[in-house]
Amino acid sequence: MPLFTRKSPKQGTMADGAPQLGARMNSGSSQGNQMSNINNNNVTDKSKPPLVFHCQLAHGSPTGLIHDFSSVRELYQKIAECFDISEKDILFCTLNSHKVDMARLLGGQIGLDDFIFAHRKGRPKEIEIVKSQDALGLTITDNGAGYAFIKRIKEDSIIDRIEHICVGDHIEKLNGQNMVGKRHFEVARMLKDIPTGETFTLRLVEPVRSGFQGIGPRSGSRASGSGMPGGRNYGSGKETLRFKANGNAQIEPQFDEATVAGIEAINNLLESFMGINDTELASQIWDLGDQKSNSMDFAEAIDNSDLESFGFTDDFIIELWGAITDARRKSTITPK
């Protein structure tokens, strides 16, 4: 018997009602002080100063000041306005490093002291691949604004043996079918459904790479993040701006050890079962399991959320619940 009864899919909504307040380049302290003090009510109270984040284009640019956004999609809009580029030109953002370092990928939250680097579309490339094994060796994520891209490549896999495919490449088309606008799990499912032995074509778009930009290894090891503009120690804050599933953004303390361990375990399950990596999704699943005392309540919470569209099986939900309870248990027995 299933854990819960499936309900009809809910229509997702996107809160795009934030005022269009373009940030300006930080070309001097006097200009920086002239920024608008109008705040998005979803982010902070009107009595407080606006949250302002420093941003550069990863391949090189002046520093811009970004503010007044409450979702990843709105953040991309503000970055595009600031640097006078198209929003569709931004593939993804990294925090505190200009490198294509997936360990520093911007997900569902930003530290209040984080420095944002936006990676733009670069050269497109089409690659013909023979699916000689069941697994391609790809882990896919997306930027929260319609672009799925490669986050990890398994060593000695089919994809690893193709030199021209790299971490950070956006999957634009599969066999001529447009992948723009599809979520990571949809792209991963389509790749998984390709029969073994069949030849298929990927059209990829790599991020712009400057001549001095060091690219992190495929394993996604953490870059040092040194040499930040102005000598400031970015990324060391105790609070983060976290994007919520309902379209709001909220300042929260950093996660405790149990939460970090639980989210990491959930993300590992997403990668193993679905071929995707999504810290924001893992955080949302953790939140749904918070304060739940059994798997039935957890399953019902998922069924009543927008995660129902993922079609998680009962067995997978049990695995997720196990990851949550394991993280809780370890936190209670860890010496203080």
Stockholm file with secondary structure:
# STOCKHOLM 1.0

chainA/1-336         MPLFTRKSPKQGTMADGAPQLGARMNSGSSQGNQMSNINNNNVTDKSKPPLVFHCQLAHGSPTGLIHDFSSVRELYQKIAECFDISEKDILFCTLNSHKVDMARLLGGQIGLDDFIFAHRKGRPKEIEIVKSQDALGLTITDNGAGYAFIKRIKEDSIIDRIEHICVGDHIEKLNGQNMVGKRHFEVARMLKDIPTGETFTLRLVEPVRSGFQGIGPRSGSRASGSGMPGGRNYGSGKETLRFKANGNAQIEPQFDEATVAGIEAINNLLESFMGINDTELASQIWDLGDQKSNSMDFAEAIDNSDLESFGFTDDFIIELWGAITDARRKSTITPK
#=GR chainA/1-336 SS CCSSCCCCCCCCCCCCCSCCCCCCBCCSHHHHTTSCCCCCTTTSCTTSCCCEEEEEETTCCCCEEEESCCSHHHHHHHHHHHHTCCGGGEEEEEESCSSCCGGGBCCSEEETTCCEEEEEEEEEEEEEEECCSSCCCEEEEECSSSCEEEEEECTTSTTTTCTTCCTTCEEEEETTEECTTCCHHHHHHHHHTSCTTCEEEEEEEEECCCTTCCCCCTTCCCCCCCSCGGGCCTTCCSEEEEECTTSCEEEEECCCHHHHHHHHHHHHHHHHHHSBCCHHHHHHHHHHHTTCCSHHHHHHHHHTSGGGGGCCCHHHHHHHHHHHHHHHHHHHHSCC
#=GC SS_cons         CCSSCCCCCCCCCCCCCSCCCCCCBCCSHHHHTTSCCCCCTTTSCTTSCCCEEEEEETTCCCCEEEESCCSHHHHHHHHHHHHTCCGGGEEEEEESCSSCCGGGBCCSEEETTCCEEEEEEEEEEEEEEECCSSCCCEEEEECSSSCEEEEEECTTSTTTTCTTCCTTCEEEEETTEECTTCCHHHHHHHHHTSCTTCEEEEEEEEECCCTTCCCCCTTCCCCCCCSCGGGCCTTCCSEEEEECTTSCEEEEECCCHHHHHHHHHHHHHHHHHHSBCCHHHHHHHHHHHTTCCSHHHHHHHHHTSGGGGGCCCHHHHHHHHHHHHHHHHHHHHSCC
//
